[in-house]
Amino acid sequence: MQPDLEMITAWARQAGQMALEMRQSDLQIEHKGKTDLVTRADKAIEAWLMDQVHTYFPSHSINAEESGSLPGETDQSWFIDPIDGTLNYAHGLPIYCVSIAYAFRGEPQLAAIYSPALDECFSAEKGKGAWLNGAPMHVSSTTQLIDAMFDTGFRHDQLDTPRSNLPHFLRLLPLAQSIRRIGSAALGLAYVAAGRLDGFWEIDVNPWDVAAGILLIREAGGTVEPLTEGADLLTGPVDLVAGNPEIFKALKALLRANQAV
């Protein structure tokens, strides 16, 4: 038995429904770090998704936000973020999602990102395309930075370090039409795939945050690469840049130039 897109989109939708229902009760919020939260829903949804994988594919390896890396076949791996955008979720902002990806030999094959508050399911299968609620989706056709809207994020524990994303943000802000910080890397990438955003970058982002979004963008006609040459997008925290083909080139060039300053 092999994973298929229908299976993982069904899992994502059911997990999203769990998130909606649990939002109405005590979330039992805990702090993993100064501004890094985890809720009862994060833990329960991740446990449920991992149980689905273990039930159908017991030999596969899993990389999940709360549980970390679980051993198994390295050729067949899953990347699970039960709620990407936990801060938004905990505060009642409807900008969060469930993110699931299946990879074979380090290449994403299947992806589903479900935004339950908006009932939007972004999905993709390698070589077959990307969809939003079943309709084909494509990256934008924007070609100029001044017409482009970007999304990014900031690691609070890196704001006063050389790894801070603030210099990139400040350099790009006057060159772009706008830069958003929606608070969910997975949704930011999904919105690039859907043509709502023209580009995305983030410093030190985790594989479970981006694995599904990487495939969505590629299958929607866009480009995703590590900012540092030779880095692996699905191994450890990575600096990532993505966009439609034209905007990607300009965005990556600016970010890399800024690294050298």
C-alpha positions as CSV (number, residue, x, y, z in Angstrom):
1,M,0.0,0.0,0.0
2,Q,1.3,3.5,-0.9
3,P,0.1,6.9,0.4
4,D,-2.2,8.8,-1.9
5,L,-3.4,12.4,-2.0
6,E,-7.0,11.5,-1.1
7,M,-5.8,9.9,2.1
8,I,-3.7,12.8,3.3
9,T,-6.2,15.4,2.4
10,A,-8.8,13.5,4.4
11,W,-6.4,13.4,7.3
12,A,-5.7,17.1,7.1
13,R,-9.4,18.0,6.9
14,Q,-10.2,15.8,9.9
15,A,-7.3,17.2,11.9
16,G,-8.5,20.7,11.0
17,Q,-12.0,19.9,12.3
18,M,-10.4,18.7,15.6
19,A,-8.6,22.1,15.8
20,L,-11.9,24.0,15.3
21,E,-13.7,21.9,18.0
22,M,-10.8,22.1,20.5
23,R,-10.6,25.9,20.1
24,Q,-13.9,26.1,21.9
25,S,-12.5,24.5,25.1
26,D,-9.6,25.0,27.4
27,L,-6.4,24.9,25.2
28,Q,-4.1,24.3,28.2
29,I,-1.5,26.6,26.7
30,E,2.1,26.0,27.7
31,H,5.3,27.8,26.8
32,K,8.1,26.0,25.0
33,G,10.1,29.2,24.8
34,K,9.6,32.9,25.6
35,T,7.2,33.4,22.7
36,D,6.8,29.8,21.5
37,L,3.5,28.2,22.6
38,V,2.0,24.7,22.5
39,T,-1.6,23.9,23.2
40,R,-3.6,20.8,24.0
41,A,-4.8,20.8,20.4
42,D,-1.2,20.7,19.0
43,K,-0.4,17.6,21.0
44,A,-3.7,15.8,20.4
45,I,-3.8,16.4,16.7
46,E,-0.2,15.4,16.2
47,A,-0.8,12.2,18.2
48,W,-3.8,11.4,16.0
49,L,-1.9,12.1,12.7
50,M,1.1,10.0,13.8
51,D,-1.3,7.2,14.7
52,Q,-2.7,7.3,11.2
53,V,0.8,7.0,9.7
54,H,1.7,4.2,12.1
55,T,-1.5,2.3,11.3
56,Y,-1.1,2.4,7.6
57,F,2.7,2.8,7.2
58,P,4.3,1.5,10.4
59,S,7.8,1.3,8.9
60,H,7.9,4.9,7.7
61,S,9.9,7.6,9.5
62,I,8.1,10.7,10.9
63,N,9.3,14.3,11.5
64,A,6.8,16.2,13.6
65,E,6.9,19.5,15.4
66,E,6.1,18.4,18.9
67,S,7.6,14.9,18.8
68,G,10.7,15.5,16.7
69,S,12.2,12.8,14.5
70,L,10.9,9.3,14.9
71,P,13.0,6.5,13.4
72,G,11.9,4.4,10.5
73,E,12.6,4.0,6.8
74,T,14.6,7.0,5.8
75,D,13.6,6.6,2.2
76,Q,9.9,7.1,3.2
77,S,9.2,9.9,5.6
78,W,6.4,12.1,6.8
79,F,6.5,15.8,7.9
80,I,3.7,16.8,10.2
81,D,2.8,20.2,11.7
82,P,-0.4,19.7,13.6
83,I,-1.1,23.5,13.9
84,D,1.2,25.8,12.0
85,G,0.5,29.3,13.4
86,T,-0.1,28.2,17.0
87,L,0.2,31.8,18.3
88,N,-2.6,32.9,15.9
89,Y,-4.6,29.9,17.0
90,A,-4.2,30.5,20.7
91,H,-5.2,34.2,20.3
92,G,-8.2,33.4,18.2
93,L,-6.8,34.6,14.8
94,P,-8.1,32.4,12.0
95,I,-4.7,32.2,10.2
96,Y,-3.4,28.7,11.0
97,C,-3.4,25.3,9.3
98,V,-2.6,21.6,9.5
99,S,0.4,20.7,7.3
100,I,1.2,17.1,6.1
101,A,3.8,16.0,3.5
102,Y,5.0,12.6,2.4
103,A,8.5,12.4,0.9
104,F,10.4,9.6,-0.9
105,R,14.2,9.7,-0.8
106,G,14.2,13.3,0.4
107,E,11.8,14.6,-2.3
108,P,8.2,15.6,-1.4
109,Q,5.6,13.5,-3.2
110,L,2.3,14.4,-1.6
111,A,1.2,17.5,0.3
112,A,-1.9,18.8,2.0
113,I,-2.3,22.1,3.9
114,Y,-5.7,22.7,5.4
115,S,-6.9,26.0,6.8
116,P,-10.0,25.0,8.8
117,A,-11.2,28.5,9.7
118,L,-11.5,29.3,6.0
119,D,-12.2,25.7,4.8
120,E,-9.4,25.9,2.3
121,C,-7.5,22.8,1.4
122,F,-4.3,23.2,-0.6
123,S,-2.9,20.0,-2.1
124,A,-0.3,18.7,-4.5
125,E,1.1,15.6,-6.0
126,K,4.5,15.5,-7.6
127,G,4.3,15.7,-11.4
128,K,0.6,16.0,-11.4
129,G,-0.2,19.6,-10.2
130,A,-1.5,21.6,-7.3
131,W,-5.0,22.4,-6.3
132,L,-7.1,24.6,-3.9
133,N,-10.3,22.8,-2.9
134,G,-10.0,20.7,-6.0
135,A,-9.4,23.5,-8.5
136,P,-6.0,23.9,-10.2
137,M,-3.8,26.7,-8.8
138,H,-0.8,28.5,-10.1
139,V,1.7,31.0,-8.9
140,S,1.3,34.7,-9.8
141,S,2.6,36.3,-13.0
142,T,4.1,39.4,-11.2
143,T,7.5,40.3,-12.6
144,Q,8.5,43.5,-10.7
145,L,9.5,43.8,-7.1
146,I,7.5,47.0,-6.7
147,D,4.4,45.1,-7.6
148,A,5.1,42.1,-5.4
149,M,3.7,41.2,-2.0
150,F,5.8,39.0,0.2
151,D,5.5,37.1,3.4
152,T,8.2,36.4,6.0
153,G,8.7,35.6,9.7
154,F,11.0,36.4,12.6
155,R,12.6,34.1,15.1
156,H,12.3,36.0,18.4
157,D,15.4,34.4,19.8
158,Q,17.5,35.6,16.9
159,L,16.4,39.3,16.7
160,D,19.6,40.5,18.4
161,T,21.9,38.1,16.6
162,P,23.7,37.9,13.2
163,R,21.0,35.5,12.1
164,S,18.2,38.1,12.5
165,N,15.8,38.5,9.6
166,L,15.3,42.2,10.4
167,P,18.1,43.4,8.0
168,H,16.5,41.5,5.1
169,F,13.1,42.9,6.0
170,L,14.4,46.5,6.2
171,R,16.3,46.2,2.9
172,L,13.3,44.8,1.0
173,L,10.6,46.9,2.5
174,P,11.1,50.0,0.3
175,L,11.6,47.8,-2.8
176,A,8.4,45.8,-2.6
177,Q,4.7,46.7,-2.8
178,S,4.2,45.2,0.7
179,I,5.6,42.6,3.1
180,R,3.3,40.7,5.4
181,R,3.9,38.6,8.4
182,I,0.9,36.2,8.6
183,G,2.4,34.0,11.3
184,S,2.3,30.6,9.5
185,A,5.1,29.6,7.2
186,A,3.0,26.8,5.8
187,L,0.2,29.1,4.8
188,G,2.6,31.7,3.5
189,L,4.0,29.1,1.1
190,A,0.5,27.9,0.2
191,Y,-0.5,31.5,-0.6
192,V,2.5,31.8,-2.9
193,A,1.4,28.6,-4.7
194,A,-2.1,30.0,-5.0
195,G,-0.9,33.3,-6.5
196,R,-2.1,35.4,-3.5
197,L,1.5,36.2,-2.6
198,D,4.4,36.6,-5.0
199,G,7.2,35.4,-2.7
200,F,8.2,34.1,0.7
201,W,11.4,33.9,2.7
202,E,12.3,32.9,6.2
203,I,15.4,32.3,8.3
204,D,15.9,29.1,10.3
205,V,12.6,27.5,9.4
206,N,11.9,23.8,10.2
207,P,11.2,21.0,7.7
208,W,7.7,20.2,9.1
209,D,6.8,23.9,8.6
210,V,7.7,23.9,4.9
211,A,7.7,20.4,3.4
212,A,4.2,20.5,2.1
213,G,4.5,24.1,0.9
214,I,7.6,23.3,-1.1
215,L,5.7,20.8,-3.2
216,L,2.7,23.1,-3.5
217,I,4.8,25.9,-5.0
218,R,6.8,23.6,-7.3
219,E,3.7,22.0,-8.7
220,A,2.0,25.4,-9.1
221,G,4.9,26.6,-11.3
222,G,7.0,28.3,-8.7
223,T,10.5,27.9,-7.3
224,V,11.7,27.0,-3.8
225,E,15.4,26.8,-2.8
226,P,17.5,27.1,0.3
227,L,19.1,30.5,0.6
228,T,22.5,28.9,1.3
229,E,23.9,26.9,-1.5
230,G,24.1,23.2,-0.8
231,A,21.7,23.2,2.2
232,D,18.9,20.6,2.3
233,L,15.4,21.9,2.6
234,L,14.2,18.8,4.5
235,T,17.1,18.4,6.9
236,G,17.2,20.5,10.0
237,P,16.4,24.2,10.2
238,V,17.0,26.0,6.9
239,D,16.9,29.5,5.3
240,L,14.4,29.3,2.6
241,V,13.3,31.5,-0.3
242,A,10.4,30.9,-2.7
243,G,8.3,32.7,-5.3
244,N,7.1,32.7,-8.9
245,P,10.0,32.2,-11.3
246,E,10.7,35.9,-12.0
247,I,10.2,37.2,-8.5
248,F,12.2,34.3,-7.1
249,K,15.3,35.4,-9.0
250,A,15.2,38.9,-7.8
251,L,14.3,38.0,-4.2
252,K,17.0,35.5,-3.9
253,A,19.6,37.8,-5.4
254,L,18.7,40.6,-2.9
255,L,18.7,38.3,0.1
256,R,22.1,36.7,-0.8
257,A,23.6,40.1,-1.4
258,N,22.4,41.2,2.0
259,Q,24.0,38.2,3.6
260,A,27.4,39.3,2.3
261,V,27.1,42.9,3.7
